[in-house]
Amino acid sequence: MKKRRIKKTYALLLAFSMLVVLALSGCTGGKSAGEVAPEGKGDSGGSSGEQVTITHYTMDSEDRTFIEKLVPDFEAKHPNIKVRIEKAPYEQFDSKLQTLIAGGKSPDVTSHYGYGGFAEYFNKDMLLDMNDIIKEDGFKASDYSIPEDLMDIYTIKDHVYGIPVNMYVTLMLYNKDMFDAANVPYPPSDYEDKSWTFDKMVEEAKKMTHVSDDIAKTQYGVDFTWSERDMRPLYFGVEPYSQDTWTNGGVPSETHFDSPEVMATYNKLFDLILKDKVSPTTEWSKSVAGQNGDAFVTGKVGMTVSGSWSLAGSNDFPFEVGVAAVPAGGNDKIRSVLFVDPLFILKGSKHPKEAFEWIKYLVSEEVQEKSIDLSGGNPPVNTKAAEAYYKHFEGIDPEDVKKVYEGAVKYGFESYNHLITNYSQINDMFINEMQPIDTGHKTVEEVMPTIQKKVMEIIKR
């Protein structure tokens, strides 16, 4: 399902941009390293072997800026290419990128690390069609152990606009100490274990939940914050966006957030907090973990469903951690959201072939393995390097991590935030409008008609 939708998505995007893309792709293949200009002496023309500088624009966080440590080795192997790392905080990532491009100072390489996703970049005609470079270079994804279905995500009508570099999945982390204290067996890592269901998860969570007037004595069984709020109905087999989303350029003609089926799924999830009382409220989580903290890390939550970026910090947690499959919600197709981060070459790049050399270096097996440690646990896209990733986490059986990753990919759905237009505005709206449900001041039935109206307004902008 995921792959089918992805291909439809790009068919749609193409309908908007095909003519422009094809026109530009014929003249943006770039020049080889031997054709570039001497640094600071004009445009991309020049004599063979002259040194150029490319800019990699990234988010200013440790799991992204670690690439600075990879630059010396790359430059030693490519003496004609210098790499400059430019950074911006998450909140300013998109705005600074637009400013750089508008000012004629476009970076060469970047990714969608800000609020904007691939669909937004593509529709703004910011991305270079890499086909000419790939053809001349002889690049094959298989040489870098990159699965073809991951390459498909950023390929539109056989034109490649991004090379995957990291792949995050949804997973469940659990606190072994809390499970042991409650004498509850650990949840399975195998997605084919049919006994591991949403209802079973609630049953086990009740055994670990203790609510007290004394906040220090309160703990909860599960925190089910599965992906962004608009995606959560998918977990129960209900699709909130119309099917033509995937053939209409990331612009669905209809959404169904006020339908009985979608509202029933949200009620099931909010029941964890308001009815079953096995999950913490937002206010309680803030009280124990701070405004943007994670209550699971405090050791007061038994299970948490989250992105695999949460696994990156597990070596420092003050308790024993395990990793498990996301339980089945009654849907035999989707149990995980995939967040595949690519590297793009921007159309403003003056040195696209040198930029591609840098990208190839970053997805090579050796560098992907090295990046796992340097980043603190970023998951590689290179399947050979993934074997090192599975072994990276102290106290967690590598076979469990591998099973969780393989199952998540099998039951995965590429995140909407990469594929739907104006997604950052949609996400912000959901957070604000659903807050009264979080606090118990409004019901799902009261809020969802407003969300339905607003999401359609945002999509039509």
Disulfide bonds with the S-S distance in Angstrom:
none
